[in-house]
Amino acid sequence: MKYSKLDAKDYARENMKGIWAAALNPFKPDGAFDEAGLRQNIRHWVDDLDINGLFIAGKQGEFFSMSLDERKTNFEIAVEECNGKAATIMSASDQNFDTVVELAKHAQDCGADYVVVHAPILHFVHDQDDTVFNYYKQLCDKVDIGIAMWSHPDSGYLMSPELCARVAELPNIVAIKYSVPREMYVRLTQMVGDKIQVSTASEEEWLDNIEELDWKLYLCSAPPYLLQTKNDKRMKEYTDLAFAGKFDEARKVRDSLDPVRQAIKSTRPGGKPQAHSKYWQELLGQVGGPVRSPLLQLTEEEKERTKAAFDSCGLKL
Protein backbone atom coordinates (compact mmCIF):
# COMPACT_ATOMS: atom_id res chain seq x y z
CA MET A 1 0.00 0.00 0.00
CA LYS A 2 1.00 3.59 -0.61
CA TYR A 3 0.16 4.64 2.96
CA SER A 4 -0.22 3.20 6.43
CA LYS A 5 -3.58 2.67 8.06
CA LEU A 6 -3.12 5.66 10.34
CA ASP A 7 -2.07 7.84 7.39
CA ALA A 8 -5.07 6.88 5.25
CA LYS A 9 -7.03 10.08 5.90
CA ASP A 10 -4.07 12.33 5.12
CA TYR A 11 -3.23 10.39 1.98
CA ALA A 12 -6.80 10.56 0.68
CA ARG A 13 -7.04 14.26 1.46
CA GLU A 14 -4.02 14.88 -0.78
CA ASN A 15 -4.71 12.37 -3.53
CA MET A 16 -8.42 11.54 -3.74
CA LYS A 17 -9.43 14.39 -6.03
CA GLY A 18 -11.01 15.17 -9.35
CA ILE A 19 -13.42 13.19 -11.51
CA TRP A 20 -13.91 9.52 -10.68
CA ALA A 21 -16.13 7.27 -12.79
CA ALA A 22 -18.00 4.08 -11.91
CA ALA A 23 -17.09 1.47 -14.50
CA LEU A 24 -19.69 -0.55 -16.34
CA ASN A 25 -18.46 -4.09 -16.95
CA PRO A 26 -18.71 -5.35 -20.54
CA PHE A 27 -19.98 -8.88 -21.07
CA LYS A 28 -19.86 -10.98 -24.22
CA PRO A 29 -23.01 -12.16 -26.05
CA ASP A 30 -22.79 -15.48 -24.18
CA GLY A 31 -22.60 -13.65 -20.85
CA ALA A 32 -18.88 -14.20 -20.23
CA PHE A 33 -16.86 -11.39 -18.66
CA ASP A 34 -15.23 -9.42 -21.50
CA GLU A 35 -11.82 -8.78 -19.97
CA ALA A 36 -10.30 -7.43 -23.20
CA GLY A 37 -13.23 -5.06 -23.61
CA LEU A 38 -12.82 -3.74 -20.08
CA ARG A 39 -9.12 -3.14 -20.67
CA GLN A 40 -9.91 -1.23 -23.85
CA ASN A 41 -12.47 0.93 -22.06
CA ILE A 42 -10.15 1.70 -19.15
CA ARG A 43 -7.37 2.78 -21.48
CA HIS A 44 -9.79 5.14 -23.25
CA TRP A 45 -11.12 6.56 -19.98
CA VAL A 46 -7.69 7.15 -18.53
CA ASP A 47 -5.59 8.04 -21.59
CA ASP A 48 -8.16 9.88 -23.74
CA LEU A 49 -10.64 11.30 -21.21
CA ASP A 50 -8.15 12.02 -18.37
CA ILE A 51 -10.46 10.54 -15.73
CA ASN A 52 -8.72 10.73 -12.36
CA GLY A 53 -10.05 7.57 -10.73
CA LEU A 54 -12.22 4.54 -11.38
CA PHE A 55 -14.89 2.99 -9.15
CA ILE A 56 -14.65 -0.72 -9.94
CA ALA A 57 -17.20 -3.56 -9.55
CA GLY A 58 -20.00 -1.45 -8.12
CA LYS A 59 -23.71 -1.47 -8.91
CA GLN A 60 -23.03 0.06 -12.32
CA GLY A 61 -20.63 -2.82 -12.89
CA GLU A 62 -23.28 -5.42 -11.99
CA PHE A 63 -21.23 -6.87 -9.14
CA PHE A 64 -24.37 -8.63 -7.91
CA SER A 65 -24.25 -10.89 -10.99
CA MET A 66 -20.52 -11.68 -10.79
CA SER A 67 -18.72 -14.51 -9.06
CA LEU A 68 -16.17 -13.81 -6.36
CA ASP A 69 -13.34 -14.78 -8.73
CA GLU A 70 -14.68 -12.46 -11.42
CA ARG A 71 -14.82 -9.57 -8.98
CA LYS A 72 -11.22 -10.19 -7.93
CA THR A 73 -10.16 -10.33 -11.57
CA ASN A 74 -12.05 -7.09 -12.13
CA PHE A 75 -9.90 -5.46 -9.43
CA GLU A 76 -6.66 -6.81 -10.89
CA ILE A 77 -7.43 -5.63 -14.42
CA ALA A 78 -8.22 -2.13 -13.20
CA VAL A 79 -4.97 -1.85 -11.24
CA GLU A 80 -2.96 -3.15 -14.20
CA GLU A 81 -4.55 -0.85 -16.76
CA CYS A 82 -4.62 2.28 -14.60
CA ASN A 83 -0.93 1.62 -13.83
CA GLY A 84 -0.59 4.70 -11.64
CA LYS A 85 -2.11 7.02 -14.25
CA ALA A 86 -5.45 6.95 -12.46
CA ALA A 87 -6.47 5.81 -9.00
CA THR A 88 -8.83 2.96 -8.16
CA ILE A 89 -11.52 2.41 -5.58
CA MET A 90 -12.85 -1.14 -5.51
CA SER A 91 -16.35 -2.02 -4.41
CA ALA A 92 -16.10 -4.68 -1.74
CA SER A 93 -19.81 -4.37 -1.08
CA ASP A 94 -21.64 -7.60 -0.35
CA GLN A 95 -24.35 -8.79 1.99
CA ASN A 96 -21.97 -11.38 3.45
CA PHE A 97 -19.46 -9.72 5.77
CA ASP A 98 -16.77 -12.37 5.26
CA THR A 99 -16.97 -11.71 1.51
CA VAL A 100 -16.59 -7.97 2.13
CA VAL A 101 -13.44 -8.61 4.15
CA GLU A 102 -12.05 -11.05 1.56
CA LEU A 103 -12.61 -8.57 -1.26
CA ALA A 104 -11.17 -5.66 0.73
CA LYS A 105 -8.04 -7.68 1.53
CA HIS A 106 -7.70 -8.65 -2.13
CA ALA A 107 -7.98 -5.01 -3.17
CA GLN A 108 -5.33 -4.14 -0.61
CA ASP A 109 -3.01 -6.91 -1.82
CA CYS A 110 -3.38 -6.25 -5.56
CA GLY A 111 -2.51 -2.56 -5.32
CA ALA A 112 -5.85 -0.74 -5.21
CA ASP A 113 -5.89 2.71 -3.68
CA TYR A 114 -9.14 2.39 -1.69
CA VAL A 115 -12.27 0.30 -1.26
CA VAL A 116 -15.89 1.39 -1.02
CA VAL A 117 -18.47 -0.56 1.00
CA HIS A 118 -22.16 0.26 1.05
CA ALA A 119 -24.15 0.17 4.25
CA PRO A 120 -25.58 -3.31 4.82
CA ILE A 121 -29.17 -4.22 4.07
CA LEU A 122 -30.69 -4.86 7.49
CA HIS A 123 -33.74 -6.98 8.24
CA PHE A 124 -35.95 -6.31 11.28
CA VAL A 125 -33.57 -3.59 12.47
CA HIS A 126 -35.30 -0.23 12.79
CA ASP A 127 -32.73 1.61 14.90
CA GLN A 128 -29.69 1.06 12.67
CA ASP A 129 -27.04 3.44 13.98
CA ASP A 130 -25.16 1.20 16.42
CA THR A 131 -25.36 -1.78 14.06
CA VAL A 132 -24.03 0.18 11.08
CA PHE A 133 -21.28 1.79 13.14
CA ASN A 134 -20.22 -1.65 14.38
CA TYR A 135 -20.26 -2.96 10.80
CA TYR A 136 -17.76 -0.36 9.62
CA LYS A 137 -15.70 -0.62 12.81
CA GLN A 138 -15.27 -4.38 12.39
CA LEU A 139 -14.21 -3.84 8.79
CA CYS A 140 -11.71 -1.14 9.76
CA ASP A 141 -10.30 -3.48 12.39
CA LYS A 142 -9.65 -6.19 9.79
CA VAL A 143 -8.06 -4.22 6.93
CA ASP A 144 -5.58 -1.37 6.52
CA ILE A 145 -6.75 0.07 3.20
CA GLY A 146 -8.71 3.32 3.13
CA ILE A 147 -12.47 2.76 3.13
CA ALA A 148 -15.25 4.89 1.69
CA MET A 149 -18.72 4.56 3.12
CA TRP A 150 -21.61 4.36 0.67
CA SER A 151 -25.16 5.18 1.64
CA HIS A 152 -28.03 4.95 -0.83
CA PRO A 153 -31.76 4.14 -0.76
CA ASP A 154 -31.19 0.58 -2.00
CA SER A 155 -30.10 -0.35 1.53
CA GLY A 156 -33.65 0.33 2.72
CA TYR A 157 -32.53 3.31 4.81
CA LEU A 158 -30.16 6.26 4.61
CA MET A 159 -27.31 6.82 7.03
CA SER A 160 -27.89 10.10 8.82
CA PRO A 161 -25.21 12.81 8.68
CA GLU A 162 -24.68 12.25 12.41
CA LEU A 163 -24.03 8.54 11.91
CA CYS A 164 -21.70 9.22 8.97
CA ALA A 165 -19.73 11.70 11.08
CA ARG A 166 -19.44 9.10 13.83
CA VAL A 167 -18.13 6.47 11.40
CA ALA A 168 -15.76 9.09 9.93
CA GLU A 169 -13.82 9.04 13.21
CA LEU A 170 -12.57 5.50 12.46
CA PRO A 171 -8.91 5.58 11.40
CA ASN A 172 -9.09 4.35 7.82
CA ILE A 173 -12.46 5.81 6.80
CA VAL A 174 -11.48 8.31 4.11
CA ALA A 175 -14.62 9.22 2.14
CA ILE A 176 -18.31 8.67 1.52
CA LYS A 177 -20.39 8.34 -1.60
CA TYR A 178 -23.54 9.86 -0.17
CA SER A 179 -26.49 9.27 -2.52
CA VAL A 180 -28.95 11.39 -0.56
CA PRO A 181 -30.87 14.68 -0.84
CA ARG A 182 -28.64 17.73 -1.04
CA GLU A 183 -29.49 19.11 2.39
CA MET A 184 -28.12 15.90 3.97
CA TYR A 185 -24.76 15.94 2.23
CA VAL A 186 -24.41 19.68 2.83
CA ARG A 187 -24.90 19.08 6.55
CA LEU A 188 -22.41 16.21 6.60
CA THR A 189 -19.82 18.32 4.76
CA GLN A 190 -20.18 21.01 7.39
CA MET A 191 -19.89 18.46 10.20
CA VAL A 192 -16.77 16.60 9.04
CA GLY A 193 -14.79 19.45 7.49
CA ASP A 194 -11.80 17.96 5.69
CA LYS A 195 -11.68 14.84 7.87
CA ILE A 196 -13.10 12.76 5.00
CA GLN A 197 -14.02 13.47 1.40
CA VAL A 198 -17.78 13.81 0.86
CA SER A 199 -19.25 13.20 -2.59
CA THR A 200 -22.52 12.41 -4.29
CA ALA A 201 -23.38 10.85 -7.64
CA SER A 202 -25.16 13.79 -9.29
CA GLU A 203 -23.09 15.28 -12.11
CA GLU A 204 -25.52 18.18 -12.42
CA GLU A 205 -24.72 19.24 -8.82
CA TRP A 206 -20.95 18.79 -9.13
CA LEU A 207 -20.08 22.35 -10.14
CA ASP A 208 -22.29 23.86 -7.43
CA ASN A 209 -20.64 21.62 -4.86
CA ILE A 210 -17.18 22.77 -5.91
CA GLU A 211 -18.22 26.40 -5.62
CA GLU A 212 -20.42 26.27 -2.52
CA LEU A 213 -18.92 23.40 -0.50
CA ASP A 214 -15.30 23.42 -1.72
CA TRP A 215 -15.57 19.80 -2.81
CA LYS A 216 -12.53 18.29 -4.48
CA LEU A 217 -13.91 14.84 -5.36
CA TYR A 218 -16.66 13.66 -7.70
CA LEU A 219 -17.11 9.98 -6.83
CA CYS A 220 -19.83 9.28 -9.30
CA SER A 221 -21.36 6.88 -11.77
CA ALA A 222 -21.06 6.84 -15.59
CA PRO A 223 -21.29 10.52 -16.74
CA PRO A 224 -17.51 11.07 -17.14
CA TYR A 225 -17.39 8.59 -20.03
CA LEU A 226 -20.97 8.99 -21.32
CA LEU A 227 -20.85 12.80 -21.60
CA GLN A 228 -17.34 12.97 -23.08
CA THR A 229 -15.25 11.83 -26.03
CA LYS A 230 -11.58 12.16 -26.89
CA ASN A 231 -12.47 15.29 -28.87
CA ASP A 232 -15.12 16.70 -26.51
CA LYS A 233 -14.07 16.79 -22.85
CA ARG A 234 -16.44 19.45 -21.58
CA MET A 235 -16.94 17.84 -18.17
CA LYS A 236 -13.21 17.94 -17.54
CA GLU A 237 -13.10 21.49 -18.94
CA TYR A 238 -15.76 22.88 -16.63
CA THR A 239 -14.25 21.01 -13.66
CA ASP A 240 -10.81 22.50 -14.32
CA LEU A 241 -12.33 25.98 -14.68
CA ALA A 242 -14.19 25.58 -11.40
CA PHE A 243 -11.07 24.38 -9.56
CA ALA A 244 -9.36 27.53 -10.89
CA GLY A 245 -12.16 29.69 -9.47
CA LYS A 246 -13.53 30.64 -12.91
CA PHE A 247 -17.11 29.79 -12.09
CA ASP A 248 -18.90 31.92 -14.68
CA GLU A 249 -16.90 30.28 -17.46
CA ALA A 250 -17.39 26.87 -15.89
CA ARG A 251 -21.17 27.30 -15.79
CA LYS A 252 -21.29 28.13 -19.50
CA VAL A 253 -19.40 24.98 -20.37
CA ARG A 254 -21.45 22.86 -17.97
CA ASP A 255 -24.74 24.18 -19.35
CA SER A 256 -23.62 23.48 -22.92
CA LEU A 257 -23.89 19.77 -22.06
CA ASP A 258 -27.62 20.03 -21.34
CA PRO A 259 -28.59 18.59 -24.76
CA VAL A 260 -26.44 15.53 -24.05
CA ARG A 261 -27.90 15.08 -20.59
CA GLN A 262 -31.42 15.40 -21.99
CA ALA A 263 -30.70 12.90 -24.76
CA ILE A 264 -29.64 10.35 -22.16
CA LYS A 265 -32.47 11.05 -19.71
CA SER A 266 -35.23 11.14 -22.29
CA THR A 267 -34.37 7.77 -23.79
CA ARG A 268 -33.36 5.77 -20.70
CA PRO A 269 -36.08 3.23 -19.81
CA GLY A 270 -36.86 3.31 -16.10
CA GLY A 271 -35.84 -0.26 -15.39
CA LYS A 272 -32.82 -0.54 -17.67
CA PRO A 273 -30.11 1.94 -16.59
CA GLN A 274 -27.10 -0.32 -17.17
CA ALA A 275 -28.38 -1.64 -20.51
CA HIS A 276 -29.03 1.90 -21.73
CA SER A 277 -25.63 3.16 -20.62
CA LYS A 278 -23.89 0.22 -22.30
CA TYR A 279 -25.66 0.95 -25.58
CA TRP A 280 -24.68 4.62 -25.28
CA GLN A 281 -21.10 3.43 -24.78
CA GLU A 282 -21.31 1.49 -28.01
CA LEU A 283 -22.54 4.58 -29.85
CA LEU A 284 -19.44 6.35 -28.48
CA GLY A 285 -17.16 3.58 -29.77
CA GLN A 286 -16.60 1.99 -26.35
CA VAL A 287 -17.25 -1.65 -25.47
CA GLY A 288 -20.73 -2.14 -24.05
CA GLY A 289 -22.32 -5.52 -24.56
CA PRO A 290 -25.33 -7.08 -22.87
CA VAL A 291 -26.32 -6.97 -19.23
CA ARG A 292 -26.56 -10.09 -17.11
CA SER A 293 -29.69 -11.60 -15.61
CA PRO A 294 -31.83 -10.48 -13.88
CA LEU A 295 -31.35 -7.16 -15.70
CA LEU A 296 -33.30 -6.54 -18.91
CA GLN A 297 -31.82 -5.79 -22.33
CA LEU A 298 -32.91 -2.84 -24.46
CA THR A 299 -35.46 -3.56 -27.16
CA GLU A 300 -34.73 -2.62 -30.78
CA GLU A 301 -37.23 0.21 -30.50
CA GLU A 302 -35.46 1.57 -27.41
CA LYS A 303 -32.14 1.40 -29.26
CA GLU A 304 -33.57 3.28 -32.24
CA ARG A 305 -34.87 6.07 -30.01
CA THR A 306 -31.55 6.29 -28.20
CA LYS A 307 -29.56 6.36 -31.44
CA ALA A 308 -31.72 9.20 -32.81
CA ALA A 309 -31.21 11.25 -29.63
CA PHE A 310 -27.50 10.49 -29.63
CA ASP A 311 -27.09 11.66 -33.22
CA SER A 312 -28.67 15.03 -32.44
CA CYS A 313 -27.18 15.76 -28.99
CA GLY A 314 -24.09 17.62 -30.20
CA LEU A 315 -21.29 15.45 -28.81
CA LYS A 316 -18.18 15.61 -30.99
CA LEU A 317 -16.86 12.14 -31.78
C-alpha positions as CSV (number, residue, x, y, z in Angstrom):
1,M,0.0,0.0,0.0
2,K,1.0,3.6,-0.6
3,Y,0.2,4.6,3.0
4,S,-0.2,3.2,6.4
5,K,-3.6,2.7,8.1
6,L,-3.1,5.7,10.3
7,D,-2.1,7.8,7.4
8,A,-5.1,6.9,5.2
9,K,-7.0,10.1,5.9
10,D,-4.1,12.3,5.1
11,Y,-3.2,10.4,2.0
12,A,-6.8,10.6,0.7
13,R,-7.0,14.3,1.5
14,E,-4.0,14.9,-0.8
15,N,-4.7,12.4,-3.5
16,M,-8.4,11.5,-3.7
17,K,-9.4,14.4,-6.0
18,G,-11.0,15.2,-9.4
19,I,-13.4,13.2,-11.5
20,W,-13.9,9.5,-10.7
21,A,-16.1,7.3,-12.8
22,A,-18.0,4.1,-11.9
23,A,-17.1,1.5,-14.5
24,L,-19.7,-0.6,-16.3
25,N,-18.5,-4.1,-16.9
26,P,-18.7,-5.3,-20.5
27,F,-20.0,-8.9,-21.1
28,K,-19.9,-11.0,-24.2
29,P,-23.0,-12.2,-26.0
30,D,-22.8,-15.5,-24.2
31,G,-22.6,-13.6,-20.8
32,A,-18.9,-14.2,-20.2
33,F,-16.9,-11.4,-18.7
34,D,-15.2,-9.4,-21.5
35,E,-11.8,-8.8,-20.0
36,A,-10.3,-7.4,-23.2
37,G,-13.2,-5.1,-23.6
38,L,-12.8,-3.7,-20.1
39,R,-9.1,-3.1,-20.7
40,Q,-9.9,-1.2,-23.9
41,N,-12.5,0.9,-22.1
42,I,-10.2,1.7,-19.2
43,R,-7.4,2.8,-21.5
44,H,-9.8,5.1,-23.2
45,W,-11.1,6.6,-20.0
46,V,-7.7,7.2,-18.5
47,D,-5.6,8.0,-21.6
48,D,-8.2,9.9,-23.7
49,L,-10.6,11.3,-21.2
50,D,-8.2,12.0,-18.4
51,I,-10.5,10.5,-15.7
52,N,-8.7,10.7,-12.4
53,G,-10.0,7.6,-10.7
54,L,-12.2,4.5,-11.4
55,F,-14.9,3.0,-9.2
56,I,-14.7,-0.7,-9.9
57,A,-17.2,-3.6,-9.5
58,G,-20.0,-1.5,-8.1
59,K,-23.7,-1.5,-8.9
60,Q,-23.0,0.1,-12.3
61,G,-20.6,-2.8,-12.9
62,E,-23.3,-5.4,-12.0
63,F,-21.2,-6.9,-9.1
64,F,-24.4,-8.6,-7.9
65,S,-24.3,-10.9,-11.0
66,M,-20.5,-11.7,-10.8
67,S,-18.7,-14.5,-9.1
68,L,-16.2,-13.8,-6.4
69,D,-13.3,-14.8,-8.7
70,E,-14.7,-12.5,-11.4
71,R,-14.8,-9.6,-9.0
72,K,-11.2,-10.2,-7.9
73,T,-10.2,-10.3,-11.6
74,N,-12.1,-7.1,-12.1
75,F,-9.9,-5.5,-9.4
76,E,-6.7,-6.8,-10.9
77,I,-7.4,-5.6,-14.4
78,A,-8.2,-2.1,-13.2
79,V,-5.0,-1.9,-11.2
80,E,-3.0,-3.2,-14.2
81,E,-4.6,-0.9,-16.8
82,C,-4.6,2.3,-14.6
83,N,-0.9,1.6,-13.8
84,G,-0.6,4.7,-11.6
85,K,-2.1,7.0,-14.3
86,A,-5.5,6.9,-12.5
87,A,-6.5,5.8,-9.0
88,T,-8.8,3.0,-8.2
89,I,-11.5,2.4,-5.6
90,M,-12.8,-1.1,-5.5
91,S,-16.4,-2.0,-4.4
92,A,-16.1,-4.7,-1.7
93,S,-19.8,-4.4,-1.1
94,D,-21.6,-7.6,-0.3
95,Q,-24.3,-8.8,2.0
96,N,-22.0,-11.4,3.5
97,F,-19.5,-9.7,5.8
98,D,-16.8,-12.4,5.3
99,T,-17.0,-11.7,1.5
100,V,-16.6,-8.0,2.1
101,V,-13.4,-8.6,4.2
102,E,-12.0,-11.1,1.6
103,L,-12.6,-8.6,-1.3
104,A,-11.2,-5.7,0.7
105,K,-8.0,-7.7,1.5
106,H,-7.7,-8.7,-2.1
107,A,-8.0,-5.0,-3.2
108,Q,-5.3,-4.1,-0.6
109,D,-3.0,-6.9,-1.8
110,C,-3.4,-6.2,-5.6
111,G,-2.5,-2.6,-5.3
112,A,-5.8,-0.7,-5.2
113,D,-5.9,2.7,-3.7
114,Y,-9.1,2.4,-1.7
115,V,-12.3,0.3,-1.3
116,V,-15.9,1.4,-1.0
117,V,-18.5,-0.6,1.0
118,H,-22.2,0.3,1.1
119,A,-24.1,0.2,4.2
120,P,-25.6,-3.3,4.8
121,I,-29.2,-4.2,4.1
122,L,-30.7,-4.9,7.5
123,H,-33.7,-7.0,8.2
124,F,-36.0,-6.3,11.3
125,V,-33.6,-3.6,12.5
126,H,-35.3,-0.2,12.8
127,D,-32.7,1.6,14.9
128,Q,-29.7,1.1,12.7
129,D,-27.0,3.4,14.0
130,D,-25.2,1.2,16.4
131,T,-25.4,-1.8,14.1
132,V,-24.0,0.2,11.1
133,F,-21.3,1.8,13.1
134,N,-20.2,-1.6,14.4
135,Y,-20.3,-3.0,10.8
136,Y,-17.8,-0.4,9.6
137,K,-15.7,-0.6,12.8
138,Q,-15.3,-4.4,12.4
139,L,-14.2,-3.8,8.8
140,C,-11.7,-1.1,9.8
141,D,-10.3,-3.5,12.4
142,K,-9.7,-6.2,9.8
143,V,-8.1,-4.2,6.9
144,D,-5.6,-1.4,6.5
145,I,-6.8,0.1,3.2
146,G,-8.7,3.3,3.1
147,I,-12.5,2.8,3.1
148,A,-15.3,4.9,1.7
149,M,-18.7,4.6,3.1
150,W,-21.6,4.4,0.7
151,S,-25.2,5.2,1.6
152,H,-28.0,4.9,-0.8
153,P,-31.8,4.1,-0.8
154,D,-31.2,0.6,-2.0
155,S,-30.1,-0.3,1.5
156,G,-33.7,0.3,2.7
157,Y,-32.5,3.3,4.8
158,L,-30.2,6.3,4.6
159,M,-27.3,6.8,7.0
160,S,-27.9,10.1,8.8
161,P,-25.2,12.8,8.7
162,E,-24.7,12.3,12.4
163,L,-24.0,8.5,11.9
164,C,-21.7,9.2,9.0
165,A,-19.7,11.7,11.1
166,R,-19.4,9.1,13.8
167,V,-18.1,6.5,11.4
168,A,-15.8,9.1,9.9
169,E,-13.8,9.0,13.2
170,L,-12.6,5.5,12.5
171,P,-8.9,5.6,11.4
172,N,-9.1,4.4,7.8
173,I,-12.5,5.8,6.8
174,V,-11.5,8.3,4.1
175,A,-14.6,9.2,2.1
176,I,-18.3,8.7,1.5
177,K,-20.4,8.3,-1.6
178,Y,-23.5,9.9,-0.2
179,S,-26.5,9.3,-2.5
180,V,-29.0,11.4,-0.6
181,P,-30.9,14.7,-0.8
182,R,-28.6,17.7,-1.0
183,E,-29.5,19.1,2.4
184,M,-28.1,15.9,4.0
185,Y,-24.8,15.9,2.2
186,V,-24.4,19.7,2.8
187,R,-24.9,19.1,6.6
188,L,-22.4,16.2,6.6
189,T,-19.8,18.3,4.8
190,Q,-20.2,21.0,7.4
191,M,-19.9,18.5,10.2
192,V,-16.8,16.6,9.0
193,G,-14.8,19.4,7.5
194,D,-11.8,18.0,5.7
195,K,-11.7,14.8,7.9
196,I,-13.1,12.8,5.0
197,Q,-14.0,13.5,1.4
198,V,-17.8,13.8,0.9
199,S,-19.2,13.2,-2.6
200,T,-22.5,12.4,-4.3
201,A,-23.4,10.8,-7.6
202,S,-25.2,13.8,-9.3
203,E,-23.1,15.3,-12.1
204,E,-25.5,18.2,-12.4
205,E,-24.7,19.2,-8.8
206,W,-20.9,18.8,-9.1
207,L,-20.1,22.4,-10.1
208,D,-22.3,23.9,-7.4
209,N,-20.6,21.6,-4.9
210,I,-17.2,22.8,-5.9
211,E,-18.2,26.4,-5.6
212,E,-20.4,26.3,-2.5
213,L,-18.9,23.4,-0.5
214,D,-15.3,23.4,-1.7
215,W,-15.6,19.8,-2.8
216,K,-12.5,18.3,-4.5
217,L,-13.9,14.8,-5.4
218,Y,-16.7,13.7,-7.7
219,L,-17.1,10.0,-6.8
220,C,-19.8,9.3,-9.3
221,S,-21.4,6.9,-11.8
222,A,-21.1,6.8,-15.6
223,P,-21.3,10.5,-16.7
224,P,-17.5,11.1,-17.1
225,Y,-17.4,8.6,-20.0
226,L,-21.0,9.0,-21.3
227,L,-20.8,12.8,-21.6
228,Q,-17.3,13.0,-23.1
229,T,-15.3,11.8,-26.0
230,K,-11.6,12.2,-26.9
231,N,-12.5,15.3,-28.9
232,D,-15.1,16.7,-26.5
233,K,-14.1,16.8,-22.8
234,R,-16.4,19.5,-21.6
235,M,-16.9,17.8,-18.2
236,K,-13.2,17.9,-17.5
237,E,-13.1,21.5,-18.9
238,Y,-15.8,22.9,-16.6
239,T,-14.3,21.0,-13.7
240,D,-10.8,22.5,-14.3
241,L,-12.3,26.0,-14.7
242,A,-14.2,25.6,-11.4
243,F,-11.1,24.4,-9.6
244,A,-9.4,27.5,-10.9
245,G,-12.2,29.7,-9.5
246,K,-13.5,30.6,-12.9
247,F,-17.1,29.8,-12.1
248,D,-18.9,31.9,-14.7
249,E,-16.9,30.3,-17.5
250,A,-17.4,26.9,-15.9
251,R,-21.2,27.3,-15.8
252,K,-21.3,28.1,-19.5
253,V,-19.4,25.0,-20.4
254,R,-21.5,22.9,-18.0
255,D,-24.7,24.2,-19.3
256,S,-23.6,23.5,-22.9
257,L,-23.9,19.8,-22.1
258,D,-27.6,20.0,-21.3
259,P,-28.6,18.6,-24.8
260,V,-26.4,15.5,-24.0
261,R,-27.9,15.1,-20.6
262,Q,-31.4,15.4,-22.0
263,A,-30.7,12.9,-24.8
264,I,-29.6,10.3,-22.2
265,K,-32.5,11.0,-19.7
266,S,-35.2,11.1,-22.3
267,T,-34.4,7.8,-23.8
268,R,-33.4,5.8,-20.7
269,P,-36.1,3.2,-19.8
270,G,-36.9,3.3,-16.1
271,G,-35.8,-0.3,-15.4
272,K,-32.8,-0.5,-17.7
273,P,-30.1,1.9,-16.6
274,Q,-27.1,-0.3,-17.2
275,A,-28.4,-1.6,-20.5
276,H,-29.0,1.9,-21.7
277,S,-25.6,3.2,-20.6
278,K,-23.9,0.2,-22.3
279,Y,-25.7,0.9,-25.6
280,W,-24.7,4.6,-25.3
281,Q,-21.1,3.4,-24.8
282,E,-21.3,1.5,-28.0
283,L,-22.5,4.6,-29.8
284,L,-19.4,6.4,-28.5
285,G,-17.2,3.6,-29.8
286,Q,-16.6,2.0,-26.4
287,V,-17.3,-1.6,-25.5
288,G,-20.7,-2.1,-24.1
289,G,-22.3,-5.5,-24.6
290,P,-25.3,-7.1,-22.9
291,V,-26.3,-7.0,-19.2
292,R,-26.6,-10.1,-17.1
293,S,-29.7,-11.6,-15.6
294,P,-31.8,-10.5,-13.9
295,L,-31.4,-7.2,-15.7
296,L,-33.3,-6.5,-18.9
297,Q,-31.8,-5.8,-22.3
298,L,-32.9,-2.8,-24.5
299,T,-35.5,-3.6,-27.2
300,E,-34.7,-2.6,-30.8
301,E,-37.2,0.2,-30.5
302,E,-35.5,1.6,-27.4
303,K,-32.1,1.4,-29.3
304,E,-33.6,3.3,-32.2
305,R,-34.9,6.1,-30.0
306,T,-31.6,6.3,-28.2
307,K,-29.6,6.4,-31.4
308,A,-31.7,9.2,-32.8
309,A,-31.2,11.2,-29.6
310,F,-27.5,10.5,-29.6
311,D,-27.1,11.7,-33.2
312,S,-28.7,15.0,-32.4
313,C,-27.2,15.8,-29.0
314,G,-24.1,17.6,-30.2
315,L,-21.3,15.4,-28.8
316,K,-18.2,15.6,-31.0
317,L,-16.9,12.1,-31.8
